[in-house]
Amino acid sequence: MASSSSSKPGAAKRLQTSTASTLALCNQLAASLDTIYKDPSSAVGPSTDLNIVPLDLARDAATLVRAHATKLSLLLLNEPFTPSAVADVLQQLLAGGPLLGLASAAEACDAARYTAFFRKELAWRARRVLLSLVELVGKIPQHGVAGGAGDKSSLPATGILWAACDDVVALVGGGIGGYFVKSLEEWQDTLKDVSEELRDWGDEEPDGDDDDNDNDDNDDDDDDNDDKAHEPNTDIQDTASSTQAMLDDFMSAGQAIPLDDPHSIRPRLESTLRRVRLVVLLYQAISKRRLRKLPPLPPSSTSNLPQRLDEAAQVLGALPDAFGDLASAFYDMEPTPIDRVAEDCFVKACAAGELLRVAWDGGEDEFSEWTEKFKAEIKKS
């Protein structure tokens, strides 16, 4: 009886070669995408075809990688294992161009035309696809023998790769404006969380007289001693209680504001909460009046729109962390750091509004007027 093609030494060798080539290309392209991620404002390479539509290319490439990954996963699950069929799928990935397409899409997504903010995200997601493919390809047996009947070790890697491909498709499907809107909503939610935490902390009552608690503890000592002989694993229980106490201390926002408030923390807190609400409104207004009315990118003519977006994203994206630092300053209840960090936060918030004050066509509109009122309110203590 003639031997099957899957058992020929040539098929196994071809599979090893295809696997090595796929892994090498994925790692090489992932490294180039990492460079773009770290410096998304870098110039487009001289070999890049500027006629490429990066978003379309990224979507098509990710869709193809997902389809090939599905075929590859099925082949790895089926018995008997067929090296030649697996090698064919890898060759389609290599020769068909979806791997190169992912890298080319991020490279062609010129920051001057599509924004560095979006290009960085596209590079990160495309890189994740390639590294996820490396994990899946690593599950391929290299000696013509499958992992055994029912071997499903490739399934988790397949699922991760599918998710990575879907993330690329979702990113480009929402467009550049959609990605900015989504990011702004996430930053806004973080600001709301910080505001709620500060409000809850301000509502906390100072600790009462500790003497009563101490007396209660002493009253229980005799009962505790009587029961110790009947308590199993008291050391373990004590350790668990101690660990929980440490966790409670770690998760606690900080000591409540004293009733006498010698450093005038509460007036500062009330002023901050009022102005944080204004900043949340700023984010909402920017989303509605600017980002949801964003013209198509890349701009049809020479325009500073991508640069304006990048500058605004840099400020708006950094503000939630800055307000987190302000919350920490409040928990320490030190007036000087509170005033310094608060001033920095609200100056940056005003700067964000100013960056987007003028409409995309260069004219004034309702949002332009609103930002002036916003700045005036922010400056009030």
N, C-alpha and C positions, 0 to 999 in steps of 0.2 A: 504494500500500500504506500502511495506517495505521501511524503510528509507534508504537513500544512505549512503555509508561508509563515505562520506565526512562530514555528519552531525552527526555522532556518537561522543559522548563525548570522547571516547577513541582515536579517530583520532586526535582531537584537542590537547589532552594531549600529545600524542606521538610527535606531531609537536613541541609543546613547549619544550619538552625534547631534541629533535634533534637540535632545534635552539640554545638552551642554550649550548649544548655540542659543537656545531660547533663554536659558538662565543668564548667559553672558550679555545678551542684548537687553534683557529686562534690567539687569543691574547697571549697565552702562547708561541707559536712558533714565533710570531712576536717579542716578547721580547728576545728570544734566538738569533734571527737573528740580532737584534739591538746590542746585545753584540758582535757578530762577526763583524758587521760593524764598531763599535768603536775600536775594537782590532783585525783586520784581521790577524795579525801574531800569534794569540793565537794557541796553540797546538790543534790538532784534538782530540776530546773526545775519551775516552777509549772504548766506545760502538760503535764507528763508524767502519763500514766494509770498510777496505781499498781497497777491490775489487770493490767497487762502482765506476762507471765512472760518476763523478759529472755532467759533461756537458750533457750527455745523460739523466741522471735522471732528471735534472732541466728542460730540454726541454719536456720530456714526462709528467712530473708532471704539468707543466704550460699548456700544451695542454689539459690535462684531466680537469683541473680546468676550463678552458675556455669552454669546452664542457658542463660540468655540470652547469656552470653559465648560458649558453644559455638555457638549459632546464628549469632551475629555473626561469629565466626571463619570458619565455613563459607561465609557469604555473601561475605566478603572474599576467599576463595580461589577461589570459582566465577567462571567467565566465561559470559555477559557480566555485568558489574557492574550491580546493580539498586539504585539509590539508594532507591527507594520501599520495598523489602523491608528494607534496613538501617535506614531511618527508622522502620519499624514496630517493629523490635526495640528501638530506643532509646526509643520511646514506651512500650513495655511496661515497660521499666526505670523510666521516669519515673512513669507512671500506676499501674503495678502496686504500687509502694511498697517494693520490696526495698531500694532505696538509703536511703530514709527509715527503713526498718525496722532496718537496721544501726545507724544513729545513735541511734535511739530505744531500742534494746536496751541500748546502753552507758549512755545517760542514765538509763534506768529501773533499771539495776543499782546501786541505792543502796548506798553503802559501809557504811552503818549496818545493812544487812540482808544484804548479800552479800560484804562485806569490800572495802576499798579495794584490796587486793592483787590480787584477781581482777578487779575493775572496771578497773584500770589495764591489765591484760593484754588484756581484751576490747576496750577502746578502741583499743589499739595494733593488734590484729589486724584489727578492723573498718576502721580507717583504712588499713591496708595493702591491704585489698580495694578500697577506693575509689580509692586512688592507682594501683593496678595497672589498674583499669578505665580511668582517665584515659590510661594508656599505650596500652591497646588501642584506645580510641576515637580516639586520636591517629593511628592507622594508617588511619583511614577517609579515602579520597580525597574531597576537597571539591568537585570539579568534574565529577562524574559519570563519571570515567574511572578504571578500575582501574589498578593498578601494572604491568599487563602479564601475559601468560600465564605461569603458574608462579610468580608473585610470592608468596612465603611470609613476607614481613616481619612479618606479624601473629602467626606461630606462637610465637616466643619470648614475646611479651607475653601470649598466651593461656595458655601454660604457667605463667607466673608468677602470673597471675590465678587459675587453677585451684588452684594450691598455696596461695594466700592464702585462698581460700574454704574449702579443705579444713582449713586450720589453725583457722579459726573453728569449723567443725563438730566437729573433734577436741577443741577446748578445752571447748566446752559439753557434748560427749558424755561427757567424763570427769568432769564436774561440778566443783564448787568443791573438794571434798575431794580428788578426783583430781589437780587442778592443784597443790594444796599438797603432796601426796605426791610428785609428779614433781619439783617444785622442790626439795623437801628432799633427794631422791635426787641431784640434780645438785650441790647444795651439799656433800653428803656425799662425792661423788666428788672434788670439788675439794679437800676436806680430806685425803682419802687421797693425792691427788697431791702435796700440799704435804708430807705426812708422809714419803712415799717419797723425795722429793727431798732432804729434810733427812737422812734415814737414809743415802742414797747418799753425800751430801756428807760425813757423819760417818765413813763407811767409807773415804774416800779416804786414801791414804797421802801423807805430806808428800814433797815433792820431795827426791831424793837429792843427792849431791854434784855440783854443776854442772861441776866442773873436768873430770870424765871426758868429759862431753858436749862441752866446749869443745875438748879434745884431739882427740876424734874428728872434730870439724868441721875442725880444722887439718890433720889427716892427709889429709882429702879435698880440700884446696885445690889441690894439684898436679894431681890427676886432673881436677878441675873445669876448671882452666885449659887442660889439654890437650884437653878435649872441647869447649870453648866454640866453636871454629871449626866444629864439626860440629852445633851446636845451633841449629835454626831458631827465630826469634821468641823469643829468650831474654827480651826485655823483657816480652813478653806473659805468658810463663810466670812471671817474677818477680812481675808484677802479680797474676796469679791466685793465686800462693802467698801473697802479702801479704794479699790479700782474704780467703782462706780462714783465714789466721791471725787476722785481725780478727774473722771470724765465730766462730771457736773461742773467742776471748777473750770475745766478747759472750755466747755460749751457756753459758760456764763458770759454775758456781754461785759460784765464788770460791776463794780459796786454802784449801788443806786445813788442818786444825787441827794446829799444831806438836806435835811429840812431847813437848816439855816443858810445853806447854799453860799458859803463865804466867798467863793470865786465867781459868783454870778454865772454859773453854768446853764441854769434853766433859761434865762433870757436869750442866751446864745443859741441854745437848742431850738427854742421856738422860732427864732429868726431863721435858723438854718432849715428847719422843716418847711417853713413858708416858701423859702427860695428854692428848695429842692423840688417842691411841687411845680414851681414855675419852669424849672429845667425839664421836668417830665413833659410839661405842656409844649416846651420848645421842640422836644423830640417828636411829639405828635404832629406839630405844625410843619416841621421839616418833611416828615413822611408824606403828609397830605398835600402840601403846597409846593414841594420841590421834587422829591424823589418819585412820586407817583405821576408827575408831569415831566419826567425826564425825556428829552428828545432821544431818538435812536442813536446808538453808538456803534461804530465810530462816527464822529461828526462828519457831515458831508463836506465841510470846508475847515480851514484852519480855525481852531477854537480852543479856548482854555478850559472848556467844560470838564474834560477828564482830570485836569490838574486841580480844578476847584473841588471836584468830588473827592480826590485823594486827600487834599488838605483838610476838608471837612471830616472825612472818615477818620483821619488820624486823631483829630481833637475829640470827636464824638465817641470814638472807641476807647479813648484813654480816660474819659471822665468817670465812668463807673468805678474804676480802680482808685481814682483820685478821691472820690466820695467815700470809698471804703477806708482810705487813709484818714479821712476826716472823722469817720465813725470811731476809728481807733483812738484818735486824739480826744474825742469826747469821753470815751470810756476811761481814759487816763485822767480826765478832769483837770487838765493843765490849760489855763486860759491862753497863754502865749502861743503854743502850738495850734490850738483850735483856731485862733484868729488868723494865724499865718496860712494854714492849710485851707481854711474856708475862703480866704481872699483869693488864693490861687485857683480853687475850684470855680468860683463864680466869675473870675476874670476869663478863664478858659471857656466857660459857658457863653459868655457874651461874645467871645471871639468866634465861636462856632456859628452863632447867629449872624454875625457880621460877614462871615465867609459866604453865606448863602442868602444874604439880604437881597441882593439884586437878582431879578428873574433870569432865566436861562437866555432870554433874548436881549439882556442888558438893560431892560426897563425896570420901572418901579411898579409894585403891585401891593395888594393887601398885606401880604407877608412882610414886605419891606417896611410898611408902617408899623406892623405888629412888633417887629424886632426892636424898633426904637422904644416902644412902650415896655417891652421885655427888659431892655437894658436899664431903663429908668427904675423899674420895680426891683430889679436885682440889686441895684445900688442902695436901695433903702435898707436900713438895718432891721 
